[in-house]
Amino acid sequence: MLDENLVRMRAHRNNIHRYRSLLKTRLSDLERQFIERRLAEEISALETLTSRTFPIALATSPSAVSPATTGAVP
């Protein structure tokens, strides 16, 4: 199951990279809208899959513990 999810995550990352590359090219308005919509869908799908695959890692937010200020003396 984990291997399948990792393969899916890689596919989503590849699609995101491809769509971002396409957005750097000359496109019609309709093509740009389509690619932007697909990019948003891929990002959402990747975030969902990542949170389901690694639920504990995403449970703590990066702002919860800031290494730069932890233990700092005022």
C-alpha positions in Angstrom: 0.0 0.0 0.0 2.8 2.4 0.9 4.6 1.7 -2.3 1.5 2.3 -4.4 0.9 5.6 -2.6 4.5 6.7 -3.2 4.1 5.9 -6.9 1.0 8.0 -7.0 2.7 10.8 -5.2 5.5 10.7 -7.7 3.0 10.8 -10.6 1.3 13.9 -9.1 4.7 15.6 -8.6 5.6 14.9 -12.2 2.3 16.3 -13.4 2.7 19.4 -11.3 6.1 19.9 -12.7 4.8 19.4 -16.3 1.9 21.8 -15.8 4.2 24.5 -14.2 6.6 24.1 -17.2 3.7 24.5 -19.6 2.5 27.7 -17.9 5.9 29.2 -18.8 5.1 28.8 -22.5 3.0 30.8 -24.8 -0.7 29.7 -24.4 -4.1 30.8 -25.4 -6.4 32.0 -22.5 -8.4 28.8 -22.8 -5.3 26.6 -22.6 -3.9 28.6 -19.7 -7.2 28.3 -17.8 -7.3 24.5 -18.4 -3.7 24.0 -17.3 -4.2 26.2 -14.2 -7.3 24.2 -13.2 -5.4 20.9 -13.7 -2.5 22.2 -11.7 -4.8 23.1 -8.8 -6.4 19.7 -9.0 -3.0 17.9 -9.0 -1.8 19.9 -6.0 -5.0 19.2 -4.1 -4.7 15.5 -4.9 -1.1 15.4 -3.8 -1.9 17.1 -0.5 -4.7 14.7 0.2 -2.7 11.7 -0.7 0.3 12.9 1.4 -1.9 13.6 4.4 -3.4 10.1 4.2 -0.1 8.4 3.7 1.8 10.3 6.4 -0.9 11.5 8.8 1.5 11.9 11.8 4.1 13.9 9.9 1.5 16.5 8.9 -0.2 16.7 12.3 2.3 19.2 13.6 2.6 22.5 11.8 6.1 24.0 11.2 5.1 27.1 13.2 4.3 25.0 16.3 8.0 24.7 17.0 10.4 27.3 15.6 14.0 26.1 15.9 15.3 29.7 15.6 13.5 30.8 18.8 13.4 27.6 20.8 15.6 28.1 23.9 16.4 31.7 23.0 17.1 34.0 25.8 15.4 37.4 25.6 
